[in-house]
Amino acid sequence: SLVNGNSITAVATDLGCSSPASNALSVYVYPAPSITLSSTDADSVICAGDTVTFTANPSGYNTYQFSLNGTQAQSSSSNTFVSGSIADNDIISALAIDFSCPSLQSSITFSVNPFATVNAGTDAIICAGSTHTLSGTIGGSATGNSWNTSGNGTFDNPTLANATYTPSSADTAGGSILLTLTTNDPDSSGPCPAVNDTVLLTINPEATANAGADATICADTTLLLNGAIGGSAISNTWTTSGNGTFDNSSSAIATYSPSSGDISAGSITLTITTDDPDGSGPCPAESNAMVLTINPIPIVSVSASSSAICENSSVTFTAAPATNDNYQFFINGTSAQNGSGNTFSSNAITNADTITAIATDLGCVSLLSNAVSIVVKPTPTVILSVSDPEICLGDSITFTADSAGYDNYMFINGVNLLQSGAGNTFTTTSLAQGNSITVIATDLGCPSPQSNAIAVLVNSLPEVTITNNDSDNAICKGLSIVLTASGGISHVWSTGETWNPITQSPLTNTLYSTTATDVNGCKNSGSINVIVYQGGGVS
């Protein structure tokens, strides 16, 4: 209990005898240090792993010793001690030593709450248009979590550590986003906070390929392709399911030439494939296909209904086969008919004309067909003349077709055939008034138009009758009879007389005749039989 300022003397006693008081000795007594231990966590409740700074106040002592659960952890002149490994119920103590005088210990007992842990997983790269399944984990005191994004895509369930994220178009355009996994607050208002971790999601642009619309061509043409690539693709290659050729298979707008095998197949598939846009990354090469239909070229041939026709006669040309959509006929290279009909008829074909055709089917045009020429026989021309424009009934008259040498001549009266043969003349004695004679000439099977019609004036014959002065045409021998002729203007009798009437005295039965001539010169005859009675003797 010595205190500073005390003076100590000593008295010795020996055999009952006491010595005088010794010299006085004064001792300097250092005051014992006195400290108070405090920490940066006022309530002595921390989260596991938190760093706490302990301070022994006041400062200025020679030495400060800090102990963890009775085990010295630090001894130095510093009055602070920092620790990040405090466990629940750990006791942190401190004492100060000054001039070798230790202070009393000052202690703090800590409560340590377990902390939450979180791992958002490793950074990832996906291809545009894809989703990403996360692989986050939580631990420690965490019992729940929530995902959020720096972009504006969506999670299928943000409370799942392995949620699936679907990037938005803006995410894709930006190229990358941060996805953050945050735990719940494990001790509510306690010292342990919610923790988070982020993962970088890189979105590589995908390659796009478009082969263009399906197309149809004719077998004799090529196809200019209309492919396109986009996104991250920088090159492409065309392939065919057939065995035709591309002029440049690495051009999106290559020209494709079908092979004979392609044409026989009728259709093929053409595929455009991009390069792999990110090498070993997640985005693959892209392909797209189009179907090319190849229609055959029509084949057409032309035939005529006849190899030879008469001038101005109709002839029909037929294009075969008849199954094509359209036919165009040409005369000497000039279009004469264009339509769906496979026949063409004309009556204007000439001997030098050539007829051809092209067919169109399913939009494909044939080559020009064979040329057909036919023999066009000229039409005979004929003019009819007559030997006399006026005759008497029964006279002989001759009609002549002026173009001799044709194969046949038909002389016609109205609708009645009078003569048919190679002769170009027709002679008749049977012409009657009102008859109209025409002729049709035929040569090489071709008839002429009906000729001019000739109507000859056919004068009737005079009607001749002979009368006499005896009503019964009988006389007695030795008597005379008067014969009178009617009709005509002149007469020649069988007796030679040229007058009229005449008187005759025949001795026997006699036939008398006369030839009368009228004003037209036409002649006709009449006769009468005169009976002569011979008589007998008188008794």
C-alpha positions in Angstrom: 0.0 0.0 0.0 3.0 2.2 -0.4 2.1 5.4 -2.1 4.1 8.0 -3.6 5.5 10.4 -0.9 5.9 7.8 1.8 9.2 8.1 3.9 10.4 4.7 5.2 12.7 4.3 8.2 13.7 1.1 10.1 14.4 0.4 13.9 16.4 -2.8 14.7 15.8 -4.6 18.0 18.3 -7.1 19.3 18.1 -8.7 22.7 15.5 -6.4 23.6 17.4 -3.5 22.7 16.1 -1.2 19.9 18.3 0.8 17.6 17.7 4.3 16.8 15.5 4.9 13.7 17.5 4.5 10.6 17.9 6.9 7.9 14.7 7.8 6.1 14.2 6.4 2.6 11.6 7.9 0.3 10.4 5.6 -2.6 8.7 6.9 -5.8 5.6 4.9 -6.5 4.4 4.9 -10.1 0.7 5.1 -10.6 -0.9 1.9 -12.1 -2.2 2.5 -15.7 -6.0 2.5 -16.0 -7.6 1.8 -19.4 -11.0 1.3 -21.0 -11.4 -0.9 -24.0 -13.7 0.1 -26.8 -14.3 -1.0 -30.4 -15.6 0.3 -33.6 -18.8 -1.8 -33.2 -20.6 -0.1 -30.3 -23.0 -3.0 -29.6 -20.4 -5.7 -29.8 -22.5 -7.5 -32.4 -20.8 -8.1 -35.8 -21.2 -10.1 -38.9 -18.7 -13.0 -39.4 -15.7 -11.7 -41.2 -16.2 -8.1 -40.2 -13.1 -6.2 -39.3 -13.2 -4.6 -35.8 -10.8 -2.0 -34.4 -10.2 -2.1 -30.7 -8.9 0.9 -28.8 -7.4 1.0 -25.3 -7.9 4.4 -23.9 -6.1 6.5 -23.0 -3.2 6.3 -25.2 0.4 7.1 -24.2 1.3 4.1 -22.1 4.5 2.3 -22.8 2.9 -1.0 -23.8 -0.6 -2.3 -24.7 -1.3 -6.0 -24.7 -4.5 -7.3 -26.5 -5.6 -10.9 -25.8 -8.2 -13.1 -27.6 -9.9 -15.4 -25.2 -6.8 -15.1 -22.9 -4.3 -15.6 -25.6 -2.1 -12.7 -26.3 -2.8 -11.5 -29.8 -0.7 -8.2 -29.9 1.7 -6.4 -27.6 3.0 -3.1 -28.8 3.0 0.6 -28.1 -0.1 0.9 -30.2 -3.3 1.3 -28.3 -5.3 -0.2 -31.2 -5.8 -3.7 -32.4 -7.5 -4.7 -35.5 -9.1 -8.2 -36.2 -11.2 -9.6 -38.9 -11.5 -13.1 -37.5 -13.6 -12.7 -34.4 -15.9 -15.6 -33.6 -19.1 -15.6 -31.7 -18.5 -15.2 -27.9 -14.9 -14.3 -28.3 -13.5 -12.1 -25.4 -11.2 -9.4 -26.4 -9.1 -8.1 -23.5 -6.5 -5.3 -23.2 -4.1 -4.1 -20.5 -1.6 -1.3 -20.5 1.9 -1.5 -19.0 3.6 1.7 -18.1 7.0 1.8 -16.2 6.5 -1.9 -15.8 3.3 -1.3 -14.0 0.4 -3.2 -15.6 -3.1 -2.0 -15.6 -6.1 -4.0 -14.9 -7.6 -5.8 -17.9 -10.5 -4.3 -19.8 -12.6 -6.8 -21.8 -15.4 -6.9 -24.4 -17.4 -10.0 -25.3 -18.6 -10.1 -29.0 -21.6 -11.7 -30.6 -20.8 -12.7 -34.2 -23.7 -13.4 -36.6 -23.1 -15.7 -39.6 -22.8 -13.8 -42.9 -24.5 -14.4 -46.2 -22.5 -15.6 -49.3 -23.4 -15.2 -53.0 -21.8 -16.2 -56.3 -23.5 -15.1 -59.5 -21.5 -17.7 -61.5 -18.9 -17.2 -64.2 -19.2 -14.6 -67.0 -20.9 -16.0 -70.0 -21.3 -15.5 -73.8 -24.4 -16.3 -75.6 -25.7 -15.8 -79.2 -28.3 -13.2 -79.9 -31.7 -14.7 -79.9 -30.7 -17.2 -77.2 -31.6 -17.4 -73.5 -29.1 -18.0 -70.7 -29.6 -20.2 -67.7 -27.8 -18.7 -64.8 -25.8 -20.8 -62.3 -25.8 -18.6 -59.2 -25.4 -19.9 -55.6 -26.1 -18.5 -52.2 -24.8 -19.7 -48.8 -24.0 -18.8 -45.3 -27.0 -17.3 -43.6 -28.7 -16.4 -46.9 -32.1 -18.0 -47.4 -33.3 -16.2 -50.5 -32.1 -14.2 -53.5 -33.2 -12.0 -56.3 -31.8 -11.4 -59.8 -31.8 -8.0 -61.6 -30.3 -6.8 -64.8 -28.6 -3.7 -66.0 -30.6 -4.1 -69.2 -34.3 -4.6 -69.7 -34.6 -8.3 -70.5 -36.6 -10.7 -68.4 -36.0 -13.6 -65.9 -38.4 -16.5 -66.0 -38.2 -16.4 -62.1 -35.8 -13.9 -60.6 -36.0 -15.6 -57.2 -34.3 -18.8 -58.6 -30.5 -18.9 -58.4 -30.6 -20.8 -61.7 -33.1 -18.5 -63.3 -33.3 -18.2 -67.2 -32.7 -14.8 -68.6 -34.1 -13.7 -72.0 -32.3 -10.6 -73.3 -34.3 -7.8 -74.8 -33.5 -6.3 -78.2 -31.8 -3.4 -76.4 -29.7 -5.9 -74.5 -28.7 -7.5 -77.8 -28.0 -4.2 -79.4 -25.8 -3.1 -76.4 -23.7 -6.3 -76.7 -23.4 -7.0 -73.0 -25.2 -6.6 -69.7 -24.5 -7.2 -66.0 -26.8 -9.6 -64.1 -26.7 -9.2 -60.3 -27.6 -11.9 -57.8 -28.5 -10.4 -54.4 -29.2 -12.4 -51.2 -31.9 -11.5 -48.7 -30.8 -9.7 -45.4 -29.8 -12.7 -43.3 -30.3 -11.0 -39.8 -32.8 -8.4 -40.7 -31.7 -5.3 -38.8 -28.5 -7.0 -37.6 -25.0 -6.2 -38.8 -24.9 -8.7 -41.6 -26.1 -7.1 -44.9 -27.5 -8.7 -48.0 -24.7 -9.4 -50.4 -24.5 -9.5 -54.2 -22.4 -10.6 -57.0 -22.5 -9.9 -60.7 -21.9 -11.8 -63.8 -21.2 -10.3 -67.2 -23.4 -11.7 -70.0 -21.9 -10.9 -73.4 -24.4 -11.2 -76.3 -22.7 -11.9 -79.6 -24.8 -10.9 -82.6 -26.1 -13.9 -84.5 -25.6 -14.5 -88.2 -28.6 -14.3 -90.4 -29.2 -15.9 -93.8 -32.0 -15.5 -96.3 -32.0 -17.5 -99.5 -34.8 -15.4 -101.0 -38.2 -16.5 -102.1 -38.8 -19.8 -103.9 -38.5 -19.3 -107.7 -39.6 -20.8 -111.0 -37.5 -20.7 -114.2 -37.5 -22.3 -117.6 -35.1 -25.0 -118.4 -33.2 -22.8 -120.9 -32.6 -19.9 -118.4 -30.4 -19.3 -115.3 -31.5 -17.8 -112.0 -30.0 -14.7 -110.5 -30.3 -15.5 -106.8 -31.5 -12.9 -104.3 -29.8 -14.1 -101.1 -28.8 -12.0 -98.2 -26.7 -12.4 -95.1 -26.7 -10.2 -92.0 -26.0 -9.9 -88.3 -22.4 -10.9 -87.6 -22.0 -12.9 -90.8 -19.4 -11.6 -93.2 -19.4 -14.3 -95.9 -21.5 -17.1 -97.4 -21.5 -20.1 -99.5 -24.3 -21.5 -101.9 -24.9 -25.2 -102.3 -27.3 -27.1 -104.4 -29.2 -30.4 -103.9 -28.7 -30.9 -107.6 -25.5 -30.7 -109.7 -25.9 -27.4 -111.5 -23.3 -24.6 -111.1 -23.0 -21.2 -109.5 -21.0 -18.5 -111.3 -19.7 -17.5 -107.8 -20.9 -19.5 -104.9 -19.6 -17.0 -102.4 -21.8 -14.2 -103.7 -25.2 -13.8 -102.1 -26.5 -12.8 -105.6 -24.8 -15.6 -107.5 -26.2 -16.9 -110.8 -27.3 -20.5 -110.9 -27.2 -22.6 -114.0 -29.3 -25.8 -113.8 -27.8 -29.0 -115.1 -29.6 -31.6 -117.2 -30.1 -33.6 -114.1 -31.7 -30.6 -112.3 -34.0 -30.1 -115.3 -35.0 -33.8 -115.3 -35.7 -33.6 -111.6 -38.0 -30.6 -112.0 -36.9 -28.9 -108.8 -33.9 -28.5 -106.6 -33.1 -26.8 -103.2 -30.5 -24.1 -103.1 -29.1 -23.3 -99.7 -27.1 -20.3 -98.5 -24.9 -20.8 -95.5 -23.0 -18.1 -93.6 -19.6 -18.3 -92.1 -19.3 -19.1 -88.3 -19.6 -15.5 -87.0 -17.7 -16.0 -83.7 -15.4 -18.9 -84.3 -15.7 -21.2 -81.3 -18.2 -18.9 -79.7 -21.9 -19.8 -79.2 -23.2 -18.4 -82.5 -23.3 -21.0 -85.2 -23.2 -20.5 -89.0 -26.8 -20.0 -90.3 -28.4 -21.5 -93.3 -31.6 -20.8 -95.3 -33.0 -22.6 -98.4 -35.2 -21.9 -101.3 -36.8 -24.2 -103.8 -36.1 -23.7 -107.5 -38.7 -25.2 -109.8 -37.4 -25.8 -113.3 -40.2 -26.0 -115.9 -39.3 -27.8 -119.2 -39.1 -26.0 -122.5 -42.2 -27.0 -124.6 -41.6 -28.9 -127.8 -43.9 -28.0 -130.7 -44.4 -29.3 -134.2 -46.7 -28.1 -136.9 -48.7 -30.1 -139.4 -51.2 -29.0 -142.1 -54.5 -30.5 -142.9 -53.4 -30.8 -146.5 -50.2 -30.7 -148.4 -51.7 -28.9 -151.3 -54.7 -26.6 -151.5 -56.5 -24.5 -154.0 -56.0 -20.8 -154.0 -58.2 -19.1 -151.4 -59.2 -22.4 -149.9 -59.0 -22.8 -146.1 -56.2 -24.9 -144.6 -55.8 -25.8 -140.9 -52.4 -25.9 -139.2 -52.2 -27.9 -136.0 -49.5 -27.4 -133.3 -48.8 -30.5 -131.3 -49.0 -31.4 -128.5 -52.2 -29.7 -127.5 -51.4 -29.5 -123.8 -49.5 -26.3 -123.8 -50.9 -23.0 -122.4 -50.5 -20.9 -125.5 -49.6 -21.1 -129.2 -48.5 -18.4 -131.6 -48.6 -19.0 -135.3 -46.5 -17.1 -137.8 -46.8 -16.7 -141.6 -43.4 -15.9 -143.0 -42.2 -14.8 -139.5 -45.2 -12.4 -138.9 -47.6 -13.3 -136.1 -50.9 -14.4 -137.5 -52.6 -15.8 -134.4 -51.8 -15.9 -130.7 -53.9 -17.7 -128.1 -54.7 -20.9 -126.3 -55.9 -22.7 -129.4 -53.5 -25.1 -131.0 -55.0 -24.8 -134.5 -54.9 -22.0 -137.0 -57.0 -21.8 -140.2 -56.6 -19.5 -143.1 -57.8 -19.1 -146.7 -55.1 -16.6 -147.5 -52.1 -18.8 -147.8 -50.0 -18.4 -150.9 -47.6 -20.8 -152.5 -44.5 -19.2 -151.0 -45.7 -19.0 -147.5 -44.1 -20.8 -144.6 -46.0 -21.5 -141.4 -44.3 -21.9 -138.0 -45.4 -21.8 -134.4 -44.0 -21.4 -130.9 -45.7 -22.8 -127.8 -45.7 -21.4 -124.3 -46.3 -23.6 -121.3 -45.9 -22.6 -117.6 -44.3 -19.4 -118.8 -41.7 -21.2 -120.9 -41.4 -20.6 -124.6 -40.5 -23.3 -127.1 -38.0 -23.0 -129.9 -39.6 -22.1 -133.3 -41.3 -25.2 -134.7 -40.6 -26.9 -138.0 -41.7 -24.8 -141.0 -44.6 -26.0 -143.0 -45.1 -25.0 -146.6 -48.0 -26.2 -148.8 -48.6 -26.1 -152.5 -51.2 -23.5 -153.3 -52.6 -24.3 -156.7 -53.9 -21.3 -158.7 -57.5 -20.9 -159.2 -58.5 -21.3 -162.9 -60.1 -18.3 -164.6 -62.5 -18.8 -167.3 -64.7 -16.6 -169.6 -67.5 -18.1 -171.6 -68.3 -17.1 -175.1 -70.9 -18.3 -177.6 -70.9 -18.9 -181.3 -74.1 -17.0 -181.9 -76.1 -14.8 -179.5 -79.4 -15.6 -181.3 -80.6 -18.9 -182.8 -83.7 -20.6 -183.8 -85.0 -23.4 -181.6 -83.1 -26.6 -182.4 -80.2 -24.9 -184.1 -76.7 -26.0 -183.1 -74.8 -23.6 -181.0 -71.3 -23.8 -179.4 -70.2 -22.4 -176.1 -66.4 -21.9 -175.6 -64.5 -21.5 -172.4 -61.7 -19.2 -173.5 -58.9 -20.8 -171.4 -58.1 -24.1 -172.9 -55.9 -26.7 -171.3 -57.5 -27.1 -167.9 -58.3 -30.5 -166.6 -62.0 -30.3 -166.8 -64.9 -28.0 -167.8 -68.4 -28.2 -166.5 -71.0 -26.5 -168.6 -74.1 -25.8 -166.6 -77.6 -24.6 -167.3 -78.7 -23.0 -164.0 -78.1 -25.9 -161.7 -78.2 -28.6 -164.3 -75.0 -30.1 -165.5 -74.9 -30.2 -169.3 -71.4 -31.5 -170.0 -68.3 -32.3 -168.0 -65.0 -33.2 -169.5 -61.7 -32.0 -170.8 -63.2 -30.2 -173.8 -63.5 -26.5 -173.4 -66.4 -26.3 -175.9 -70.0 -27.4 -175.6 -72.2 -27.7 -178.6 -75.9 -28.4 -178.3 -79.1 -28.3 -180.4 -81.3 -28.4 -177.3 -80.9 -24.9 -176.1 -84.2 -23.3 -175.1 -85.2 -19.7 -174.5 -84.4 -18.7 -170.9 -81.5 -21.1 -170.6 -78.5 -19.5 -168.8 -75.2 -21.2 -169.6 -72.1 -21.0 -167.4 -68.9 -22.9 -167.1 -66.7 -23.9 -164.2 -63.1 -25.0 -165.1 -61.2 -27.3 -162.8 -57.4 -27.6 -162.9 -55.3 -29.7 -160.6 -58.4 -30.2 -158.5 -59.1 -26.5 -158.1 -62.4 -25.2 -159.5 -62.7 -21.8 -161.0 -65.4 -19.4 -160.0 -68.5 -19.9 -162.1 -68.0 -18.0 -165.3 -70.1 -15.3 -166.8 -73.6 -16.5 -167.7 -74.7 -16.4 -171.3 -78.4 -16.4 -172.1 -78.9 -16.9 -175.9 -82.0 -15.6 -177.6 -83.7 -18.8 -178.8 -86.4 -17.9 -181.3 -89.3 -20.3 -181.5 -90.0 -22.0 -184.9 -93.0 -20.8 -186.9 -96.0 -23.0 -186.5 -96.8 -24.3 -190.0 -100.2 -25.7 -190.9 -101.6 -26.5 -194.4 -105.3 -26.3 -195.1 -107.2 -27.0 -198.3 -110.4 -26.2 -200.0 -111.8 -29.7 -199.3 -112.6 -30.3 -195.8 -111.8 -34.0 -195.9 -108.5 -33.7 -197.8 -109.9 -35.9 -200.6 -110.6 -35.3 -204.3 -111.6 -37.4 -207.2 -109.1 -38.2 -209.8 -108.9 -35.6 -212.4 -109.9 -32.8 -210.1 -107.7 -30.1 -208.5 -107.2 -29.0 -204.8 -106.0 -25.7 -203.4 -103.4 -26.0 -200.6 -102.8 -23.0 -198.3 -99.9 -22.8 -195.7 -100.0 -20.6 -192.7 -97.1 -19.5 -190.4 -93.9 -17.9 -191.6 -93.5 -15.2 -194.2 -92.2 -17.3 -197.0 -92.7 -20.9 -198.1 -91.0 -23.5 -200.2 -93.3 -26.4 -201.2 -92.3 -29.9 -201.8 -93.5 -29.3 -205.4 -90.9 -26.6 -205.8 -93.3 -23.7 -205.8 -92.4 -20.7 -203.6 -95.8 -19.1 -203.6 -98.7 -19.6 -201.4 -101.4 -21.0 -201.9 -100.8 -23.6 -204.6 -103.2 -25.6 -206.7 -102.5 -29.3 -207.3 -104.3 -32.1 -209.3 -102.7 -35.3 -208.1 -103.5 -38.6 -209.8 -102.8 -40.6 -206.8 -102.7 -40.1 -203.0 -99.9 -37.5 -202.5 -98.1 -36.0 -199.4 -97.5 -32.3 -199.8 -95.2 -30.3 -197.5 -93.9 -26.8 -197.2 -91.0 -25.2 -195.3 -92.0 -21.8 -193.9 -89.5 -19.1 -192.9 -90.5 -16.5 -190.3 -89.2 -12.9 -189.8 -86.3 -14.3 -187.6 -85.2 -16.6 -190.3 -86.4 -19.6 -188.4 -87.8 -22.4 -190.5 -90.4 -25.1 -189.8 -92.3 -27.5 -192.0 -95.8 -28.7 -192.3 -97.4 -31.4 -194.5 -100.8 -32.7 -195.6 -101.8 -36.0 -197.2 -104.3 -35.6 -200.1 -106.4 -38.6 -200.9 -107.3 -39.2 -204.6 -110.3 -41.3 -205.4 -109.9 -43.2 -208.7 -113.6 -43.7 -209.3 -115.2 -46.5 -211.5 -117.2 -47.1 -214.8 -121.0 -46.3 -215.0 -123.3 -49.1 -215.7 
